[in-house]
Amino acid sequence: MLNKQEAIEFIRKEVGKTGLSHDKFAALHGFNGEVVGATLRGRREPAESILSAVGLERVITYRRKAS
């Protein structure tokens, strides 16, 4: 499991591996390049489209509070 920051770093690494600009990476996967930039700057949550493009999925968990 990754936390949000780790997921963003993973996205950064995967986009970087392609050697493509944010816009070209986004176009290749069918979304807007601003999604990549805003995600990597922490201005927006990673969208399902970018998560899918790098092989991640969002998982929500719940746990019981300590009494």
C-alpha positions as CSV (number, residue, x, y, z in Angstrom):
1,M,0.0,0.0,0.0
2,L,1.2,3.5,-0.8
3,N,0.2,6.7,0.9
4,K,-0.8,9.7,-1.3
5,Q,2.7,11.2,-1.4
6,E,4.2,7.8,-2.3
7,A,1.7,7.4,-5.1
8,I,2.6,10.8,-6.5
9,E,6.3,9.9,-6.4
10,F,5.5,6.6,-8.2
11,I,3.5,8.5,-10.8
12,R,6.4,11.0,-11.2
13,K,8.8,8.1,-11.7
14,E,6.6,6.2,-14.2
15,V,5.9,9.3,-16.3
16,G,9.7,10.1,-16.2
17,K,10.5,6.6,-17.4
18,T,8.6,7.2,-20.6
19,G,10.7,10.2,-21.6
20,L,7.5,12.0,-22.6
21,S,6.3,15.5,-21.6
22,H,3.3,15.6,-19.3
23,D,1.1,16.6,-22.3
24,K,2.3,13.8,-24.5
25,F,2.0,11.2,-21.7
26,A,-1.5,12.4,-21.0
27,A,-2.5,12.4,-24.7
28,L,-1.2,8.9,-25.1
29,H,-3.5,7.8,-22.3
30,G,-6.5,9.9,-23.2
31,F,-6.5,12.7,-20.6
32,N,-5.3,16.3,-20.3
33,G,-1.7,17.1,-19.5
34,E,-2.7,19.5,-16.8
35,V,-4.0,16.4,-14.8
36,V,-0.4,15.2,-14.7
37,G,1.1,18.5,-13.7
38,A,-1.5,19.3,-11.1
39,T,-1.2,15.9,-9.6
40,L,2.6,16.0,-9.4
41,R,2.5,19.5,-7.8
42,G,0.0,18.1,-5.2
43,R,-2.7,20.5,-6.3
44,R,-5.2,17.7,-7.0
45,E,-5.8,14.2,-6.0
46,P,-4.5,11.6,-8.5
47,A,-7.4,11.0,-11.0
48,E,-8.4,7.4,-11.8
49,S,-7.2,8.0,-15.4
50,I,-3.6,8.7,-14.3
51,L,-3.6,6.0,-11.7
52,S,-4.7,3.5,-14.3
53,A,-2.1,4.7,-16.8
54,V,0.7,3.9,-14.3
55,G,-0.9,0.7,-13.0
56,L,-2.3,1.9,-9.7
57,E,-5.7,1.8,-8.2
58,R,-7.3,3.8,-5.4
59,V,-8.2,1.6,-2.4
60,I,-10.2,3.0,0.5
61,T,-9.8,1.3,3.9
62,Y,-11.6,1.7,7.2
63,R,-10.5,0.7,10.7
64,R,-11.9,0.8,14.1
65,K,-10.9,3.7,16.4
66,A,-8.9,2.8,19.4
67,S,-11.0,3.1,22.6
